[in-house]
Amino acid sequence: MEHVEANAQEQPKAQKQLEAQDIELSDATPADIDVQGGAEADPDAAKESASEDRDNAASDHNSNSTPHTDPGPVSDQSEQHSVDEEEPKNNDEEPDIEADVDADAEANEEKKDLSEQHSGLIDEQPKNNQEEQPNTEADADADANEEKKDEQSTQHSEARMLSPNHGHCSMQGVRRSMEDAVVIESAFTLPNSRCTSGSLTLFAVLDRHGGKLCAEFCAANLMPLLRKYLCSESSVARALTLCIAELDAQAIEYATDASGSTACIILIDRATHELWCCNVGDSRCILVEVSSEAETAATVVQLSVEHKPSDARERQRIEAAKGWVTFGRVCGILAVSRSLGDKDFKDEIANLIISTPDITHRTLCGNEKTKGTVKQYIVLACDGLYDVFSNEQCMEWLVAQLTRTSDVQTLADKLCTDSIEVRHSKDNVSILIIHVDADAEEAHTEADAEVDTSTEIEGGSNSTNSSSSTSGDGD
């Protein structure tokens, strides 16, 4: 009530203020109006402005005079009502926005997946092409290798195999015992060989000293060890070197008599016509080539490299090992500078006596171009022969005997006898004479040559010409 009465009292005051404003406006000059409005005097505009001012004042008075019973709740309800009116709109709009966003996101993800798949296919295609290309090249290389192997196999099958024919003789001579050993494998097959065709022939002469155990052991174990390394190594020279090294180590452990031995080995690949000569010590191997047109015309070449203390290379090595050479012997005792066994020398001074072999390699001429025009003979023997025969003298002796006989066993017997009885060798004499390609002259067809060779391998009438023999003490 008090609030209403106060409003009633204020109404006359407001009315008086309005009237005073009207009087002021009516008394104002046009210049005053121009100064106050900042524009050109306009009586009508002034009256309209005064009228609007009265109306605004009345409006303000009426708003101030309106009774307020509980304005707070009304305002809260009004605001709550407006919020409630807006919320449904927002609720209606938000699901639509989220749905659109989700739809856009899914669409973008699908596009991204499709793009990645497309790029993946593009990336995989060159990769697959790159992977297929090496495989294609590898397959091509494999095919080329297979073709090459087939060609080589065909060439080997078409080329005539060498058919070595040998004769062997060992004589004790004036010595109190026989100290030589011989290993003969005239034809053996090694299909798993990595460095040969597998069709091989081997001959070896071992000259022992200081006892018999070392030479006997080496003769018995040479072939098993060599077979192993020919199958494991890609080089024949390396296979022979490893074979000799292991043979030496085992012989040192086996030989209780501290004996030693030389070793001169000939390995022939009958399919490829290759020859390797592996030598440790002072045994020797020579190759004599005799012309079929003029048998007096011949040449000789030494295949082996000997190891004697008097040789400059060997003397230098011995002296570097703190040893010496006296009367052509190591420390005045041993007549060879390299050997198998001899553990007393090897244990006392390192590198004084070694077992490292010297290996030579050549291709034999047993082929269709030289068939029947050149005869090749190998003379493999211990130093008992070459103490009384030089290489040239041996060649001349062989050429002279070939005018009488071509039988290699007869030639071996004759040469061994002449070296002891005619030339008076003071040592044991062991000789192998090998006619490199006997069937090139004797056989008329390849089939006949194979029959003759197989008959000899199975065992001929002469026991010294057997296909595989290891002889120790001589006749």
C-alpha positions as CSV (number, residue, x, y, z in Angstrom):
1,M,0.0,0.0,0.0
2,E,2.7,2.4,0.9
3,H,4.4,1.7,-2.4
4,V,1.1,2.5,-4.3
5,E,0.7,5.8,-2.4
6,A,4.2,6.8,-3.2
7,N,3.6,6.3,-6.8
8,A,0.4,8.3,-6.6
9,Q,2.2,11.2,-5.0
10,E,4.9,11.1,-7.7
11,Q,2.5,11.5,-10.6
12,P,1.8,15.3,-10.1
13,K,5.6,15.9,-9.9
14,A,6.2,14.1,-13.2
15,Q,3.3,16.1,-14.8
16,K,4.9,19.4,-13.7
17,Q,8.3,18.3,-15.1
18,L,6.8,17.6,-18.5
19,E,5.0,21.0,-18.5
20,A,8.2,22.8,-17.6
21,Q,10.0,21.0,-20.6
22,D,7.2,22.2,-22.9
23,I,7.7,25.8,-21.7
24,E,11.4,25.7,-22.2
25,L,11.0,24.3,-25.7
26,S,8.4,27.0,-26.5
27,D,10.7,29.8,-25.3
28,A,13.8,28.5,-27.2
29,T,14.8,30.4,-30.2
30,P,15.7,28.8,-33.5
31,A,19.4,29.7,-32.9
32,D,19.3,27.7,-29.6
33,I,17.8,24.7,-31.4
34,D,20.5,25.0,-34.0
35,V,23.2,25.1,-31.4
36,Q,21.8,22.2,-29.4
37,G,21.1,19.9,-32.4
38,G,24.1,20.8,-34.5
39,A,21.8,21.3,-37.6
40,E,19.6,23.8,-39.4
41,A,16.6,25.1,-37.3
42,D,13.3,23.3,-38.0
43,P,10.3,24.3,-35.8
44,D,8.3,21.3,-36.7
45,A,11.1,19.0,-36.0
46,A,11.6,20.6,-32.7
47,K,8.0,20.2,-31.8
48,E,8.1,16.6,-32.8
49,S,11.2,16.0,-30.8
50,A,9.6,17.7,-27.8
51,S,6.5,15.6,-28.2
52,E,8.7,12.4,-28.4
53,D,10.5,13.4,-25.2
54,R,7.2,13.9,-23.4
55,D,6.0,10.5,-24.6
56,N,9.3,8.9,-23.5
57,A,9.1,10.6,-20.1
58,A,5.6,9.5,-19.6
59,S,6.5,6.0,-20.6
60,D,9.4,6.0,-18.1
61,H,7.1,7.3,-15.5
62,N,4.5,4.7,-16.1
63,S,7.0,1.9,-16.0
64,N,8.4,3.2,-12.8
65,S,4.9,3.6,-11.4
66,T,3.8,0.0,-12.3
67,P,3.3,-2.1,-9.1
68,H,5.7,-5.0,-8.8
69,T,4.2,-7.7,-6.7
70,D,7.0,-10.4,-7.4
71,P,9.3,-9.5,-10.3
72,G,12.0,-12.1,-9.5
73,P,9.9,-15.3,-10.1
74,V,8.3,-13.8,-13.1
75,S,11.7,-13.1,-14.6
76,D,12.9,-16.6,-13.8
77,Q,9.9,-18.2,-15.2
78,S,10.1,-16.1,-18.3
79,E,13.8,-17.0,-18.7
80,Q,13.1,-20.7,-18.0
81,H,10.2,-20.6,-20.5
82,S,12.4,-19.1,-23.2
83,V,15.1,-21.7,-22.5
84,D,12.6,-24.4,-22.6
85,E,11.3,-23.1,-25.9
86,E,14.9,-23.0,-27.3
87,E,15.9,-26.4,-26.0
88,P,13.6,-28.4,-28.2
89,K,15.0,-26.5,-31.1
90,N,18.5,-27.3,-30.0
91,N,17.5,-30.9,-29.3
92,D,15.9,-31.1,-32.7
93,E,18.9,-29.6,-34.4
94,E,21.7,-31.4,-32.6
95,P,20.8,-35.0,-33.7
96,D,20.6,-33.7,-37.2
97,I,24.1,-32.2,-36.9
98,E,25.6,-35.2,-35.3
99,A,24.0,-37.5,-37.9
100,D,25.3,-35.3,-40.6
101,V,28.8,-35.3,-39.0
102,D,28.7,-39.0,-38.6
103,A,27.5,-39.5,-42.1
104,D,30.3,-37.2,-43.4
105,A,32.9,-39.0,-41.2
106,E,31.8,-42.4,-42.5
107,A,31.8,-41.1,-46.0
108,N,35.3,-39.7,-45.5
109,E,36.5,-43.0,-43.9
110,E,35.1,-45.0,-46.9
111,K,36.8,-42.6,-49.3
112,K,40.0,-42.9,-47.3
113,D,39.8,-46.7,-47.2
114,L,39.1,-46.8,-50.9
115,S,42.0,-44.4,-51.5
116,E,44.3,-46.5,-49.4
117,Q,43.2,-49.7,-51.1
118,H,43.7,-48.1,-54.5
119,S,47.2,-46.7,-53.5
120,G,48.0,-50.1,-52.0
121,L,47.1,-51.8,-55.2
122,I,49.2,-49.3,-57.1
123,D,52.1,-49.8,-54.6
124,E,51.8,-53.6,-54.6
125,Q,51.8,-53.9,-58.3
126,P,55.3,-52.7,-58.9
127,K,56.4,-54.6,-55.8
128,N,54.9,-57.8,-57.2
129,N,56.5,-57.0,-60.5
130,Q,59.8,-56.5,-58.8
131,E,59.4,-59.7,-56.9
132,E,58.4,-61.6,-60.0
133,Q,61.3,-60.1,-62.0
134,P,64.1,-61.6,-59.9
135,N,62.3,-64.9,-59.8
136,T,62.1,-64.7,-63.5
137,E,65.8,-63.9,-63.8
138,A,66.6,-66.6,-61.2
139,D,64.6,-69.1,-63.2
140,A,66.3,-68.0,-66.3
141,D,69.7,-68.4,-64.7
142,A,68.7,-71.7,-63.3
143,D,67.6,-72.8,-66.7
144,A,70.8,-71.5,-68.2
145,N,72.9,-73.4,-65.6
146,E,70.9,-76.6,-66.2
147,E,71.4,-76.2,-70.0
148,K,75.1,-75.6,-69.4
149,K,75.3,-78.7,-67.2
150,D,73.4,-80.6,-69.8
151,E,75.7,-79.4,-72.6
152,Q,78.8,-80.3,-70.5
153,S,77.3,-83.6,-69.7
154,T,76.5,-84.2,-73.3
155,Q,80.1,-83.1,-74.3
156,H,81.5,-85.5,-71.7
157,S,79.3,-88.3,-72.9
158,E,80.1,-87.6,-76.5
159,A,83.8,-87.1,-75.9
160,R,85.7,-90.3,-75.6
161,M,86.8,-91.1,-72.0
162,L,90.5,-91.5,-71.4
163,S,91.5,-95.1,-70.8
164,P,94.9,-95.1,-69.0
165,N,96.8,-98.3,-69.1
166,H,99.6,-98.8,-66.5
167,G,102.4,-101.1,-65.6
168,H,104.0,-101.3,-62.1
169,C,107.3,-102.8,-60.8
170,S,109.0,-102.4,-57.4
171,M,112.4,-103.9,-56.6
172,Q,114.3,-103.9,-53.3
173,G,117.7,-103.6,-54.9
174,V,120.7,-103.6,-52.6
175,R,118.8,-102.3,-49.6
176,R,118.1,-104.6,-46.6
177,S,114.3,-103.9,-46.8
178,M,111.7,-102.6,-49.1
179,E,110.7,-99.1,-48.1
180,D,108.4,-98.1,-50.9
181,A,104.6,-98.3,-51.1
182,V,102.4,-97.8,-54.2
183,V,98.7,-96.9,-54.5
184,I,96.8,-97.7,-57.7
185,E,93.2,-96.8,-58.5
186,S,93.0,-97.1,-62.3
187,A,89.3,-96.3,-62.5
188,F,87.0,-95.2,-59.7
189,T,83.8,-93.2,-59.7
190,L,82.9,-90.3,-57.4
191,P,79.5,-89.0,-58.4
192,N,79.3,-86.5,-55.6
193,S,82.5,-84.8,-56.4
194,R,82.2,-81.0,-56.5
195,C,85.5,-80.3,-58.4
196,T,85.7,-83.2,-60.9
197,S,83.5,-85.1,-63.3
198,G,83.6,-88.1,-60.9
199,S,85.3,-90.4,-63.4
200,L,88.8,-90.5,-62.0
201,T,92.1,-92.4,-62.0
202,L,94.8,-92.2,-59.3
203,F,98.4,-93.4,-58.9
204,A,100.7,-92.7,-56.0
205,V,104.3,-93.7,-55.0
206,L,105.3,-93.4,-51.3
207,D,109.0,-93.7,-50.3
208,R,109.4,-94.3,-46.6
209,H,112.3,-93.7,-44.3
210,G,113.1,-94.4,-40.6
211,G,110.5,-97.2,-40.5
212,K,107.5,-98.6,-42.3
213,L,104.5,-97.5,-40.2
214,C,104.0,-94.0,-41.7
215,A,104.1,-95.2,-45.3
216,E,101.8,-98.1,-44.6
217,F,99.3,-95.9,-42.8
218,C,99.4,-93.2,-45.6
219,A,98.9,-95.8,-48.4
220,A,95.9,-97.3,-46.6
221,N,94.2,-94.0,-45.8
222,L,95.0,-91.8,-48.8
223,M,91.9,-92.7,-50.8
224,P,89.3,-92.4,-48.1
225,L,90.6,-88.9,-47.2
226,L,90.9,-87.8,-50.8
227,R,87.4,-89.0,-51.6
228,K,86.0,-86.9,-48.7
229,Y,87.7,-83.7,-49.8
230,L,86.9,-84.1,-53.5
231,C,83.2,-84.2,-52.5
232,S,83.5,-81.2,-50.1
233,E,85.8,-78.8,-51.9
234,S,85.3,-76.8,-55.1
235,S,88.9,-77.0,-56.1
236,V,91.0,-80.1,-56.7
237,A,94.2,-78.4,-55.5
238,R,92.5,-77.4,-52.2
239,A,91.1,-80.9,-51.8
240,L,94.6,-82.4,-52.3
241,T,96.2,-79.9,-49.9
242,L,93.6,-80.6,-47.1
243,C,94.0,-84.3,-47.7
244,I,97.7,-84.2,-47.3
245,A,97.5,-82.1,-44.2
246,E,95.1,-84.5,-42.4
247,L,97.0,-87.5,-43.6
248,D,100.2,-86.1,-42.1
249,A,98.5,-85.3,-38.8
250,Q,97.0,-88.8,-38.5
251,A,100.3,-90.4,-39.5
252,I,102.2,-88.6,-36.8
253,E,99.8,-89.9,-34.2
254,Y,99.8,-93.4,-35.6
255,A,103.5,-94.0,-36.3
256,T,105.1,-94.9,-33.0
257,D,108.5,-95.5,-34.8
258,A,108.7,-91.8,-35.8
259,S,109.0,-92.8,-39.4
260,G,108.3,-90.6,-42.4
261,S,107.4,-90.9,-46.1
262,T,107.3,-89.0,-49.3
263,A,104.2,-89.0,-51.5
264,C,103.9,-88.3,-55.2
265,I,100.2,-88.5,-56.4
266,I,98.8,-88.4,-59.9
267,L,95.0,-87.7,-60.3
268,I,93.4,-87.9,-63.7
269,D,89.9,-86.8,-64.7
270,R,89.1,-89.2,-67.5
271,A,86.1,-87.2,-68.7
272,T,87.7,-83.7,-68.8
273,H,91.3,-85.0,-69.6
274,E,92.7,-83.0,-66.7
275,L,95.7,-84.1,-64.7
276,W,96.9,-82.9,-61.2
277,C,100.3,-83.8,-59.8
278,C,100.6,-83.5,-56.0
279,N,104.1,-84.0,-54.5
280,V,105.6,-84.0,-51.0
281,G,109.3,-85.0,-50.9
282,D,111.8,-86.1,-53.6
283,S,109.8,-88.7,-55.6
284,R,109.3,-87.6,-59.2
285,C,106.8,-87.7,-62.1
286,I,107.5,-86.9,-65.8
287,L,105.4,-86.7,-68.9
288,V,106.8,-88.0,-72.1
289,E,105.1,-87.2,-75.4
290,V,106.1,-89.4,-78.4
291,S,105.1,-88.6,-82.0
292,S,103.4,-91.5,-83.7
293,E,104.7,-90.4,-87.1
294,A,108.3,-90.3,-86.0
295,E,108.8,-92.3,-82.8
296,T,112.3,-90.9,-82.4
297,A,110.7,-87.4,-81.9
298,A,109.7,-86.9,-78.3
299,T,109.6,-84.3,-75.6
300,V,109.6,-84.6,-71.8
301,V,108.3,-82.3,-69.0
302,Q,108.5,-82.8,-65.3
303,L,105.1,-82.6,-63.6
304,S,106.2,-82.7,-60.0
305,V,108.1,-80.2,-57.8
306,E,110.7,-81.9,-55.6
307,H,111.7,-80.9,-52.1
308,K,115.3,-81.4,-51.4
309,P,117.3,-79.5,-48.7
310,S,119.9,-78.4,-51.3
311,D,117.3,-76.4,-53.3
312,A,117.6,-72.7,-52.7
313,R,114.0,-72.2,-51.7
314,E,114.0,-75.1,-49.3
315,R,117.4,-74.1,-47.7
316,Q,116.2,-70.6,-47.1
317,R,113.0,-71.9,-45.3
318,I,115.0,-74.3,-43.2
319,E,117.5,-71.7,-42.1
320,A,114.7,-69.3,-41.3
321,A,113.4,-72.0,-39.0
322,K,116.8,-72.0,-37.2
323,G,117.8,-75.2,-38.9
324,W,120.7,-76.0,-41.2
325,V,121.7,-78.1,-44.2
326,T,124.8,-80.3,-44.1
327,F,125.9,-82.8,-46.8
328,G,122.6,-82.2,-48.6
329,R,120.5,-83.2,-45.5
330,V,118.4,-81.3,-43.0
331,C,120.6,-81.0,-39.9
332,G,122.8,-83.6,-41.5
333,I,120.1,-86.3,-41.1
334,L,117.1,-86.1,-43.3
335,A,117.5,-86.2,-47.1
336,V,114.1,-84.5,-47.8
337,S,112.9,-81.1,-46.7
338,R,109.1,-82.0,-46.8
339,S,107.5,-85.2,-45.8
340,L,104.6,-87.0,-44.2
341,G,105.3,-88.1,-40.6
342,D,108.8,-87.4,-39.1
343,K,107.2,-86.2,-35.9
344,D,110.6,-85.9,-34.1
345,F,111.7,-83.2,-36.6
346,K,108.3,-81.5,-36.6
347,D,108.0,-81.5,-32.8
348,E,111.5,-80.2,-32.1
349,I,111.6,-77.2,-34.5
350,A,108.5,-75.7,-36.1
351,N,108.5,-75.3,-39.9
352,L,111.7,-77.2,-40.2
353,I,110.1,-80.2,-42.0
354,I,106.6,-79.4,-43.4
355,S,104.0,-81.4,-45.3
356,T,102.7,-78.7,-47.6
357,P,102.5,-80.1,-51.2
358,D,103.3,-78.5,-54.5
359,I,100.5,-79.1,-57.0
360,T,100.7,-78.7,-60.8
361,H,97.8,-79.0,-63.2
362,R,97.6,-79.5,-67.0
363,T,95.2,-80.9,-69.7
364,L,96.2,-84.1,-71.4
365,C,95.9,-84.3,-75.2
366,G,93.8,-87.4,-75.4
367,N,91.1,-86.1,-77.8
368,E,89.9,-86.6,-81.4
369,K,92.2,-84.0,-82.8
370,T,95.4,-85.7,-81.6
371,K,94.0,-89.2,-81.7
372,G,96.8,-91.5,-83.0
373,T,99.3,-88.7,-83.6
374,V,100.8,-88.3,-80.1
375,K,101.4,-91.0,-77.5
376,Q,101.7,-89.7,-73.9
377,Y,103.4,-91.7,-71.1
378,I,103.8,-90.8,-67.5
379,V,106.7,-92.2,-65.5
380,L,106.0,-92.0,-61.8
381,A,108.8,-93.3,-59.6
382,C,110.8,-92.9,-56.3
383,D,114.2,-91.3,-56.2
384,G,115.8,-94.8,-56.6
385,L,115.1,-94.4,-60.4
386,Y,115.9,-90.8,-60.8
387,D,119.2,-91.1,-58.9
388,V,120.5,-92.9,-61.9
389,F,118.2,-91.6,-64.7
390,S,117.7,-87.9,-65.6
391,N,114.4,-86.9,-67.2
392,E,116.0,-86.8,-70.7
393,Q,117.7,-90.1,-70.2
394,C,114.4,-91.7,-69.1
395,M,112.7,-90.2,-72.2
396,E,115.4,-91.5,-74.5
397,W,115.2,-95.0,-72.9
398,L,111.5,-95.1,-73.3
399,V,111.6,-94.0,-77.0
400,A,114.1,-96.7,-77.7
401,Q,112.1,-99.4,-76.0
402,L,108.9,-98.4,-77.8
403,T,110.4,-99.5,-81.0
404,R,110.4,-103.1,-79.6
405,T,107.2,-103.2,-77.4
406,S,104.3,-101.0,-76.4
407,D,103.3,-103.1,-73.4
408,V,103.5,-100.9,-70.4
409,Q,104.0,-103.8,-68.0
410,T,107.0,-105.0,-69.9
411,L,108.4,-101.5,-70.0
412,A,108.0,-101.1,-66.2
413,D,109.8,-104.4,-65.5
414,K,112.6,-103.5,-67.9
415,L,113.2,-100.0,-66.6
416,C,113.2,-101.2,-63.0
417,T,115.7,-103.9,-63.7
418,D,118.0,-101.6,-65.7
419,S,118.1,-99.0,-63.0
420,I,119.3,-101.5,-60.4
421,E,121.4,-104.0,-62.5
422,V,122.7,-101.8,-65.3
423,R,122.9,-98.3,-63.6
424,H,123.4,-99.7,-60.1
425,S,120.9,-97.7,-58.1
426,K,121.7,-98.0,-54.3
427,D,118.1,-97.5,-53.3
428,N,114.7,-99.3,-53.6
429,V,113.1,-98.7,-57.0
430,S,109.4,-98.4,-57.5
431,I,108.1,-97.4,-61.0
432,L,104.7,-96.8,-62.5
433,I,104.5,-96.3,-66.3
434,I,101.1,-95.1,-67.5
435,H,100.0,-94.9,-71.1
436,V,97.6,-92.0,-70.9
437,D,95.1,-93.1,-73.6
438,A,95.9,-96.6,-74.8
439,D,92.4,-97.1,-76.4
440,A,92.9,-94.2,-78.7
441,E,95.2,-96.5,-80.7
442,E,94.1,-100.0,-79.8
443,A,90.3,-99.8,-79.8
444,H,88.3,-99.3,-83.0
445,T,85.1,-98.1,-81.4
446,E,84.1,-96.4,-78.2
447,A,82.2,-99.5,-77.1
448,D,85.2,-101.7,-77.6
449,A,87.3,-99.3,-75.5
450,E,84.8,-99.4,-72.6
451,V,84.8,-103.3,-72.7
452,D,88.6,-103.4,-72.6
453,T,88.7,-100.9,-69.7
454,S,86.1,-102.7,-67.6
455,T,87.8,-106.0,-68.2
456,E,91.1,-104.6,-66.8
457,I,89.3,-103.0,-63.9
458,E,87.8,-106.3,-62.8
459,G,91.2,-107.9,-62.9
460,G,93.6,-108.9,-65.6
461,S,96.1,-111.7,-65.8
462,N,98.9,-109.5,-64.4
463,S,98.5,-108.9,-60.7
464,T,100.6,-105.7,-60.8
465,N,98.1,-104.2,-63.2
466,S,95.0,-104.6,-61.1
467,S,92.4,-101.9,-60.8
468,S,93.1,-101.1,-57.2
469,S,96.1,-102.2,-55.3
470,T,98.3,-101.0,-52.4
471,S,101.7,-102.7,-52.4
472,G,104.2,-102.3,-49.6
473,D,107.2,-104.6,-49.6
474,G,108.2,-105.5,-53.1
475,D,108.9,-108.7,-54.8
